[in-house]
Each structure stands twice: as C-alpha cells, then as structure tokens.
Amino acid sequence: MKNFYDNRELSWLKFNERVLDEARDPNVPLGERLNFAAIFQSNLDEFFMIRVGSLCDCVLVGDAAPDNKTGFSAETQLELIYKRCQDLGLMRDAAYFSIAEELENKYDIEQVDFRALSKKEEEFTREYFKKEIMPLLNPQVTDKRYPFPFLQNKAIYAVCQLETKSGTCLGIVAASGNFNRVLSLPYEKKMRYMLAEELILHYMPIIFSNYKILSKSLLRVTRNADINLEEGMYDHDIDYRDIMATLLKERRILRPIRMELSRNLSDAAVDYLKKRLTLTSNGQIFHLNSPLDLSFIYDIKTKIEDKYVDLYYEHYTPQKSAMIEPKKPIIEQILAHDVLLSYPYESIKPFLSLLQEASEDSEVVSLKITLYRVARQSKVVEALINAAENGKDVFVLVELRARFDEENNIGWSKALEKAGCTVMYGPDSIKVHSKLLLITKKTADGVKHITQIGTGNYNEKTSALYTDLSLMTANEEIGVDASYIFNCLATGLLPGQTQFLLASPLNLQSRIIDKIDAQIAASKAGNTGFIGLKLNSLTDKLLIDKLIEASKAGVKIDMAVRGICCLVAGVAGYTENIRVISIVGRFLEHSRIYIFGTGDDCQIYISSADFMTRNTLRRIEVAAPVLDTNIKKRIKRGFSLMFSDNVKARMMRSDGIYYHRPQTPGEQTFSFQDYQMEKAMNAEKLSVKVSPVVKVKPVKVKVKPKKA
C-alpha cells in the first residue's frame, strides 16, 4: 500500500470520529454534545446499512475487486472496519456517560436505572409497566419448535435465555412500538427519566413468569439496505414509482449485517442468535453500555430546551442577503446582476421568491428543475405546482433513487403530475444529482434565461443546517447550456456538449483534469500554480493521481474535505505541497468549490459534484463558473479563511491522522462558521458591490451525446 492513499471506508470512519469529537468537546454546549453523539450513531447506522452491506454482498457472491487505492480485499476491509468500530463503540460509551454525568450534576437531568430508584418510584414503574406497556407487548419463545421471529431493522428487542425442563430457549420481546420510549419519573422536581426498553428488560421475569431467566440483554439488528435497482429495472408496462415502492419493501427484510447488545448473554445464546441472523463473523457483534439507539435525545430536547437555553447553541436565523434589495422583484435584480446566496448564513427566501415570481410572471413560459431531496412540506414544490396551474410549462426531473428519500419523492412526483407538470425520472442507469433550475422568459426583446445552479438540495429545512451556495444568473451562455442539459434529460441523452457548464458524466472529470494540467504547466514555467478545493469527499483515483502529479510539479493545493479523503497530504516527494483540513461544527459543510489559479483571472466553479467516481462518472452533475468579479472575491476570501480556523478545523498529518491545529503564541481564536454567522448578521450595514452580467468567450468542446 502506498502511503499517500487511504482506504475509503476507513477514511469515512475517521470522519465519523470527528463527529464524535464534537460530543467530547467540553467547549460545545452539553445538549449539542448529546446531539452529536446521536448523529454519530445515525451516521454509523447508515454506514453499515450501505457501505458494509455492499462489502458483505461482495464477499457473499465472491465478486469483489480489491480497493483500487490500498489493494485491500473486501474481507480485509470488513475486518478493519469491525475492529475500528469496536474501538469507536468504547469511545461513544465514554462520551455518552461523560455527558450524562454533567447533565445530572449541573442540571438535575438524570437517566436512572433500577438500582437508583426509591421504593415509591419502583412501585410507580411496576404499575406503569403492567398497565401501559405489558398489554401492548407480544412476547415470543423460540427454539426448535417455535420459529425465530423477524427482527426489524434498527428496532430494539429485549431478549433472554430461558431455562426449561428440557434445556434452554430464547425469549424475545419487541421493546419499541406503541408506547412512549421516555418515561419521566414523578415525585421530584428534577428531571429523572427511564427508557421503555430498560423497563421491559427489567420486568422480563413478569413477562416470562413460567421460566427461569439465565441471562438477558437488549438487542438491535442492522440490516443491509443497499437495494439493487437493476433487479427492478424499468418495465414499459409498469410505473417506475411502483418498482421503487416494491424495492423499498424489500429493503426492510434484507440480510442482517450487525448485532448490538447491551448486556452479556451466554455464549450459547449469542451463538444461537448469530446463527439465526446469519451473521458470519464475531466482528459483527458489538457490545455497548450506552443506549443502543440515541434518537430518544430529541424527545429529551423538547422537554428541556426552553428551560435550559444554555444547553444548546444560541438560535441563529438565516439573514437577508446584502446583494438583494428587499422591495424590488428578484427577477429584475438577477437580470441586472448575478446573485449568490450562502446558506445557512443567508436565507433561502430569495430563491423561493424567484420561483414564486416566475410562477406568476406573464412573460415566463417555462420552468425546468431537477429535484433530488426536498422538504416534507416543500415550498419549492408548491411554487412549481402553482406555476403549472397558472399555465406555465413546468418540467420536473424527480430522482426517485435519492437514498432514504425515495418515498418522499414518490409522493411529490404524484402531486406534481396531478397539477399538470411534466414529471420524469432519472435515466435507467444513472442518478441525476445536479441542482439546476432554468426559467425561460419570452419578452419583447427576445427569449431570456435565468439559471440557478446550487451545491445543495432544494430543501428549506436543510438550507438552515447545511452550508451551501446558490448562484442565480441571467448569463445567456449559461442559460443556453442549461437548456441543452434539460433537453438531453428529456430525450434520454447524457449531456456532453456544454460550453460553460461542466457536466458529468461526459465532460466534468476531463475538463477538471485539463484545468489541473494548466496549473502544472504554470508551475513548471516558473509561475504560481494553485488549486483550491472544497468538497464533501475525495475518492476518484484518476483525480487523486492528477493532484499528486500537480503537487510533485510544485503546484500549491489547499483542500477542505469534510468527509472521506483517500489522498494523504504532506507525504514527502508526493503530496508535500498539499494540505487538507476538515471542518466539523455546528453546520454541515456541504458546498463544493473548485478554484484554479491565483489573482483576478483565476477560475472558480461551484458544483453539486464531489470528486468521487460516482459523481464524476456515474451521475449527472453540474459545475457552474462564477463570473461576477465581486462574487469571485467573496468566495476566494471565504475559502482562504477556512484555513485560519483553529477551533473546528482539523488538519491532516502525513500519516492520515487528523489533529486540531494548535494556536500559535498571540493568535486569536477563530471559528470560520462563527465568523460567517457574524458577517451575515452585520451584512445589512455593509454595501455590497454588484457587477453587470458577464459575457465570456465560449470553450469549444466536442463530445458526442450518448444514450443514457
């Protein structure tokens, strides 16, 4: 293995450890630390359901090429994952109990077990269990005579080994369902609570009163959720939504890949469970002392956040953009100059206003948009429906394969279709992940386009939580490219002949390589070569190798990569000119920015695409050039400031380990996200210069469109 590569899965686990670091950071409010612990667990659940599930499938069918960067086989990757996750489980336990201790000592908020109950409280819990919980339970005994029950994905069960006259058997009870999970104890002013699953486990002797209980534990199973779309490929006689609905049902019953336990069951009971759940490795069994599912903390939050405001971050409201005049129509402003919105520091409302104005503008003839993930109560979809009802031609490409948003997207696609929108789904073999909107106006001066290109989803909820960029422009050349892309999507072609927009899978990767080559040439000619990248993930080996080549040629490369980074920075002779940071903080860093060159003539793109093979070669993505001079300066300054963060930024070492950069003597504490919030709140006091719409010379690109 070359020491300048890292394995994708192990790099992701390093990212999730950085999330757990927030739960362990004493400078983070206690309630937020609890939230980060829950996010860590939720992230890990999805990692097992998708990434580990996929590796398990590869081992099962014996069809797994080794990792193209480290050479690890699927079996080796699984062994390393299981080992690392055992360590992370211990770290999670320590973080949780540290938080719990502080909550009890400082705020009188206590999760109690039965050893800490008073006699009065014990009587209360017994009566509560008998009246409110036990009638809703469905206990089962399983042995040779009784079938093993189906265990739902991520549900909690109480299990016990039971002694019978002829030997032992297993008792199983679903410990989550039609009852409140959090039970608040009465009789005291302070908040003391128990979890329903602990109550059920404690009273197993009542449930299985005819047996002697030898050992017991709570149990949680994680199932593979990596549904295979190709098994349900398009059938001309079946609505694609029906295929997706069927596959979603199949997801719920896929093979178990992880078992978590809260207590020590006997070896015989564990072996029995392992066999029944078809687990093939002891590494798939995890013991945790903290609650198996931390999602209950959101229920706790609703009970305490108003009383203990210092437990959480001070509320932040996305601000008005200084680029926009509040009382002037947004379309009129975009026709005059480009507009950039920076979420969550700035509000998504101007974008929503753009859709609403377009839906009612008599000159607007059509709206075209790609939807990947939208809110449950989506104002974006409402505006599109309004546009269709007002007689506009509305084309919506809904990506039904947006993982874990499939059901939501199916519902919205039906509502859009009912309103008269033309609804299409992504091409057969490739997801549409681009964030692209095209509004076409027919005016007395001819046809005009307004194009919006974003780095994040059209989702009002996540726009207040994720850092993303939204560029709105009336640049006609960009509008023509966007129109071409939508025409390709509507006719089953992959877009390739774009002049200004970079579009995967046919030209984004190759044109990025050309731009890296240009910086290599500049460096070799004695000039300054520079590449700046802000990404969620970096896994594309072709691009990684090109960045290594650039580093060896003397090009300075700065990368802010939140999650997976398969390139190891700072390795002498290879990546010594590359520095990598990762910012994990209050907001999820989600925007993608590409910068090539220095000075005023540098090229800047914002994009929906990470540098992952799935984005560059297996999805339809779009990257848009930033042409407005002042917006370019704004993005460059923000990018540069990320590397001054000494609070939330972690720097990668040459061994692939991340560390907090220590403050130099006299250096002030600086958090990039805090700075962005403060800057946005003071934006109305600042005057923001705007530039007229810029025209640039087209780039000749010859790519023959292919069938999707």
N, C-alpha and C positions, 0 to 999 in steps of 0.2 A: 504494500500500500504506500503510495506517495504521500509525504507528509503535508502537502498543500491541498489535499482533498479531504472532505469529511463525508460520512455517510448521511444520507437524507434523514433517515428515521432517528438516528442518534442526535443529529443536529436539531431536529424538532423537539426532542426531549430536553435538550439544553434550553430551548426557548421556553418550554413549559416550566422548567425550573426557575427561569427568570420571572415568570408569573408568580410562582410560589415565593420567590424572594420578596415580592410586594406584601405577601401575607406575613412575612417575617420581619418586615422593616418597622422598627419602632417609631419612625417618623411619619408613618401612614396612620390615619385615624383607625381606631380599633374596628369599627363597623366595616370600614373599607377593607381592612385586612381579612376580615371574615369573608367578605365578598370575593376577594382574590383567591382565597382557599377554595371557594365553591367554583370559581372559574377554572382554577387548576384542575379540579376533579372533572368538571364538564368537558374541558379540553381533552383530558386523558381518556374519558369515555369515548369521545368521537374518534380519537386516535386509534383505539383498539377496534372500534366498530368498522373503521375504514382501512387504515394502513395495516394494522396487524391482521385484520380479517383477510385482506388481499394476500399478504405473505403466507398465511395459513392455507389459503386456497392453492397458492403456487406449490407449496410443499405437498399438499394432498394429491394433486394431479401430477406431480413430478415434472412440472413445466415451468422452471424458473431460471431465467438468465441471471448471472451474478450482477451485483450492483456495478454500474459502469465506471464508478469513480474509485471505490475502495476494493472492488473484487469480492466483496462478501456474498456468500450464498444466502438464499432465503432462510435456511436453517440457522446459519451463523447470526444473521440479523435478528431473528427471533430470540435466540439465546442471549444476545447482548441487550435486547430490549427488555426481556423478562428480568435480567439481573439488575439493570438500571432502574426499572420500575419498582423493584423491591426496595432499593435504597430511597427512591423518591417517596414511597409509602411511609417509611420511617420519618422522613423529613416533614411530610404532610401531618402525621400524627403529632410531632413535636410542635409544629406551628399552631395547629388547632388548639392543643391543650395550653399552650402559652397564651393565646388569645382568650381562651375561656377563663383562665386564672385571672387575667387582668380585668375582664368584664365582671367577674364576681367581686374582686377586691375593690374596684373603683366605682362600679355602677350597680352593685347588688343584682346583677343579672346572672343567674346560675342554672346550668343544666345539671340536674341531680340524678343520681342513681338510687337504688333502694336502700343502700347502706346509710344514706344521709336523710332518709325520711323520718319524720316524727311519727309517733303512734297514730295520731289523728290523720296525718297525710297518708299513711299506709292504708288506713280504713277507707279513706276517700278514693284512693287509686283502685282498691279492690272492688268497691261498689261501682265505680265508673267503668271498670273493665267488664264487670258482669252485665251491666245494663246497657252500655253504649257501644261496646266493641264486640264482645263474645257473640251476640246474636247475629253479627254480620260476618263471622268467620266461617270458613269451610275447611276444617282440618281433614287431612288425608294421611293414611298409613300406607307405606309402600314396602313391599317385599316380593317374594316370588309369586304370591297370589294376587297382589294388587299392582296395577300398572303405575309406572312412575309418571307424575303429572308434568304437564308442560309448564316450564318456568318462563315467565315473561321477561323480555329484555329490560334490564336495569331495575326491575321490581325487587322489593325486599321481601324475604321469606324468613320465618323462624323455623329452624329445623332442630330435631332432637333424635338422639339414638335411644330407642325404647327396648327395654328388656321384656321378653315374653317367655312363656313356659318352654317354647321350643328353640329359643335363641334370641336374636335381636332383629329389630326392624327400624325403619326410619319414619318419623312423624314430620309432616310438612304443613305449614300454615302460611297463607299469604298475609304479610304484615303491613300491607299498604292497600288502600282501597277506599271504601265508602265511609271513612271516618277521618276526623282531623288528625294530622300527624303530630302537631304540637299540643300538648296538654298542659295548660297553666294550672299550677297548684294554688289553692286558696289559703286563707288563714294568715298570710304575711303580707306586709306592704311591699317588700322587694319582689322582683320577678323571678320566680323559680318555676322551671318547666321540665317536662319529660317528653320523650319521643314515644309515639304509639308502639313502634316496633320493640322497644325495650320493655314496655308494659306487657306486650303479648309474650315475649320471650320469658319474662319473669313468671307469668302465670301459666306456662305450659303444663305444670302439674294439674291445673284445673281442667285444661283442655283435654289432656290425655290422662284422665283420672284413673283409668284401669291399668295403667302401665307404670313401671318404674323408669324414671329418666336417668340415663347413664351420662350423657353429655349433651350440650345444646349450644347453638350459635345462630346468629343472624347470617343470612346468605344473600348474595346478589350476583346475578349472572349477566355477563355482557355477551351479546350475540353479534356475529358478523352482519354488517348492514350494507356491504358493498354489492348492491343488486346489479345483476348483469343485464344491461339494457338490450344487448344483442339477442338474448333469448326471446325477447318480445318485440323484435323489430317490426317496423311498420307493416301492417296488412291493409291493403287497399279497401277491404270491406269493414275495417274496424277503426273507430275513432282512436287516435293516439292517446287521448286522455284516458280511455278505458284500459289501454295497455299499461299506462303508468299506474293507474289505480290498482291493477292486478299485481304489478311488481311491488308496490308499497305493501300490500298484504303479505307477499312472500318475504319481504324484509323482516317482518315481525317474527318469523319462525326459522330464520337461518341458524346455522350451527353455532353453538356456544364457543367462545374463544377465551373467556376469563371467568374465574370464580373468586369472589371476595368473601372472606369470613371474618366475623367479629370476635369469635372465641375459638378455643382449641377443641375441636371434635376429635374423637378417637381415630386412629389410623384406619380402622375398618370402615368407619362411616365416611371418611374422606375418600377412601378408595372406591367405595360404592358410588358416591356422588360423581367422582371423576369418570367412572365407567359409564354411568347413566347419561352424563352430559357429554360423552365422547371427547373429553379433554385428553390430549395425548402426552402432555408434559407436566411435571410437577411445577415447572416455572409459571404455568398458567393459574396457579393457586396463590392468592395473596391474602395475608392476614393484616387487618387494620384494627387499631384500637379506637380511632375516631369514628364517628358515624359513617356508615358506608355510602350514604347519599347526603351531600351537604346542601341540597336545594332548599331544605327547610329554613335556612337562614334568611331567605327572602320573606318568609312569614314572620320571623322574628323582627326583621327590619320594619315592617309595617306597624308593629306594636311599640317600637321604641324610638323611631327616628324623630318624631315630633317632641318627645320628652328629652332626649339626649342628642341635641343637634351637633355637639362636638364629636360624636362618634363617626360622623360622615363628612365628606368634603362639603364645603360651603356651596350651596346651589349656584350653578352657573347657567345663565340664559344666553343662547347664541345671539350675537349682536347684529345690528343693522350694518350693512356694508357701506363703507365710506365712498365706494365707487358709484353708488346709486343715489339718485335724488328721489326721496320718498314719494313726492306728489306727482311725479312725472311717469308716464307709461313706460314700462320696462322695455317693450319692443322698440319704442322710439330711441331709448338710450343705447340699446345694443346696435341699432342701425348707425349710431354716431360713433361708438367706440366699443372695443371688446370689454367684457366684464368677467372678472374672476371671483368666484366665491370660495372661501376657505372654511370648510366645516371642521369641527363643530363651533369654531370660534365665531363664525358668521352664520346667520340664519339661512335656511333653505327657502324661506318665504319668497324671495325674488324669483327663484326658479318656478315655484308654484304659481306665482303671478304671471310669469311668462306663459305657462300652459293655459291659465285661465283667460288671459287676454287673447291668446291665439284661438281659443275655442269660441270667442265671441267677435273676433275681428272679421269684418265683412270681406277684407282683402285676402285673408288666409284661406287657401283652398285645400291644404292637406297638412297632416301631422303624421310623422313616422317615428317610431321609437322601438328600442329593444328593452325588454324587461327581464331581469334575472331574479332579483329578490325585491319584493315590495312589502310595505307595511300591511298589517292585518286590516287596518282601517285606512286605506290608501287614498289620500287626496290627489295623488298623481293619476290613479285610475279613474277617480271621479271626474277629473278635468277632461280626460280622454273621452269618457262616456258623454260628457256634456258637449264636447266638440262634435262627436258623431251625431248626437241628437240635434245639433244646430246645422247639420248638413255638410260638415267637413268630411273629407276623405281621410279616415283615420286607419293607418296600418300599424299593427302591433305585433311584433315578434315576441312571443312569450316562451321563455326557455323552461320547459316542464322538468328538465333534469337538474335544476338547481338543488343540490343535495339538501335534504331535510326541509325544503320549501316547496316540494312538489305539490302537496295537497293544497296549499295556499294558492299556488299559481294555477292549478286546475280550476279552482273556484273563480278566480278573477278572469281567466280566459273565457269562461262561460258567460260571465256578466258583460264583458266587453263585446263578445259576439252577439249577445242578445240586444245590445244597444245599437248595433249596426256597424261596429268596427270590423275591419278585415283582420282576422287573427290567424297567425301562422305559428308553427313551432320550429325549433331549430332543425337544421339538416339531419339526415339519418345518423351519420357517424361522427358528428362534431357539435360541441356546445357553442352557443352564442353567448359570450361573456362580456361583449362590448357594452359601453354605456353611451349610447348615441341617440340623439334626437334631431330631427330635421323638420323645420317649419317652412312651408313654401307659401309665399305671398304673390298674388298676381296684381300688380299695380299699373298705373298709367305709364310708368317708366319701364315697364317690363317685369319679368319674373325676378324675385329676390328670395334669397335663402337666409334663414337664421339657423345656425347649427350649435348644438350644445354637446360637448364631449366631457365626460366625467371619469373620475378614477374610482368612484363608488356607486353603489346601487341607488335607484330612485326610491329611497326609503326614508320617510320623515323621521322614523324612530332612530335608525342608526346614524342619521345625519347629525344627531345631537350627542353621539357617542364615539363615532369614528372620525379620524382626521382624513378628509378627502378634499379634492379640488374639483370645481365645476367651471368650465370655460364656456362662455356664451359669445358667439361671434357672428357678424354678418359678412365675414370674408367670403366672397363669391367663389373663389377657387376651392376653399374648404367645403363650401356647400355643394359644389359640383361633385367632389369626391364622395361626400356623404350620400348624395343622391345615387351615385353609381353603386355604392355598397348596398343600399336598400334595394336597388333593382336586382342586384345579384342574389340577395337573400330571398326575394320574392320569386325568383325564377330558378332557384336551386343551384346557383353557381357560387364558387368561392371567389371573393373579391381579390384581384391581383393588380389591376392597372390603376392604382391610385397615384396621384402626383404629389400631394402634400401630406395626406394622412398615411400613416404606416398601418397596414392591416395584415394580421396573421389569418391563416397560416402560410400565405404565399410570399409575403414580402417584408414582414416586420423583422424577423430574425436576420435576414440577409442584409437589409439596409442598416440595421444596428451594427452589424459586422463592418460594413463599409465605413460607418462613422468612427468606429474604433480604429480601423485601419488608417483613417485620416489623422487621428491623434498620434498614432505610431509614426506616421510619416513626418508629422510636425516635430515630434521629439527627436527623431533621427536627423532632421535638418537643423537641429540646434535651437528650435523654438520650444515654447512651453506646451506640452501636451497634457490635457486634463480631461478626466471623465468623472462625473458625479452621478450617483445612482441612489434613489430612494425606492426601496422595494419591500414587499412582504416576504419574498422568498427568492433564493438564487439556487437553482438546481440544473439548469441547462448546461450540459458539459461542453457543448460547442462554444457557447458564450463564455463560460468559465475559462476555457483554454485560451480564448482570444484575449480575455482580460489579463491572464497570466503572461501572454506574449507581450501585451502592452506594458505591463509592469516591468518586464525584463528589458524593454526598449526605453525605459525611463519615464513613461507616462505616469503622472501622479493620479491616483484613483481613490476617491472617497466614496464609501458606500454605507448608507444607513439601511440595514436589513433587519426588519423586526423579528422575523421568524427563522426559517430554515436558511442556512448559508453553507453550501457544500464547498466553498472556497475558504481555505485557511489563510488569513492575512499575515504579513510580516515574516514570511519564511525566506531566509537569505538566499539570494540567487534566483528566486522565483516570484514571490509576491511581496517583496520588501518595500515596494512603492505603493502598496495597497493598505488602507486602514479601513476597518469595519467596526461600526458601532450598532447597537440595538437599543432602542428606546422603548421601555415598557412602563407605562404610567397610567394616569387617570383615564386617558382616552386611548383607544386602539389606533395605533399608527397604520393607516391603510392606503394613503395616497402613493402613487407611483410617479416618479420624476426621473427623466433622463437628461443629463447635461453633457454636452460635448464641446470642449474648448473653453477659452477664457475671454474676458473682455466683452465689449458690446456686440461682437459678431459671433458669440457663442450660440449654439443651437440648443434649445430647450424643448422637450416634449413632456406632456402629461399623458398618462395612459391607464387603461384598465388591466394591462398585462404585466405580470411578474416575469422575471427571467427564469421561467420553468418550461420544460419541454411541452407540458400540457397546454401552456399559454401560447408559446411561440409557434407550435406546430400542430396542435390538436384542438384549438379553439379559434373562434372568430373574435379577435380583439382589435382595438383601435388605439393608436397613439396620435396625438394632435400636436402640431408645432405651436409654440407660444410666440406670437409675432409682435405683440404690443410691447414697446420698449420698457414702459414702466412696470408692466406685469412681469416681464423678464427679470427686472431688477429686484422686484419683490420676492420672486421665487428663489433667485440666487441668494439673496440675503437670508431668507428663511432656511435654506439648505445649509448655508455656512454656519448659522447659529446652532444648528443641531449638534455640531461637533464641539461646541463650547459647553454643552450640558454636562454638569458634574454631579447631578442629583439622580436622574433616571436613566441616563445613558450608560450602557456597559460597553467596554472596549474589548475586542477580541485579541487574545495573545497569539503568539506564533504556534502554540500547542493546541489552539482551537478552543481554549477556555476563556470565558468572559469574566471581566472584573470591573468593579467601579473605579473609574479613574480618580486617583487621589487629588485633592486640591493642592495647588502649588502655594507656597507662602504668599499671603496677601491677596490671594484670589478670592473673589466673592462667589457665594453660592449662586448657581444659575440653573434653573429648570426651563427647558425650551417650551414645554406645554404651558407652564405658568406665565411665561413671558408672552406667549401668543394670546392667552386669555386677557392679560392686562392690556396688551396692544389693541385688541379688538374693542375692549370696553372704552378705550380712550380714542377710538378711531374717529368719532364724530367731531373731535376737537382738531383733527388733522385735515389738511387739504390734500386730496389725492389727485395727482395729475393723470389725465387720460390722453391716449393718443388716438388719432383717427384710424379707421380700419386700414390695415397694411396690405399692400399687394406685393407678391414676391414672384420671382421667375419660376416657372414650373420645372420639375425634375423629370427627365424622360425615363420612364420605366416601362419595359416591355415584359409583361407577364401574361401568358395566355390563360384566361379563366378556365378552371376545371370544374367538372361536375362535383357537387357536394356529396 
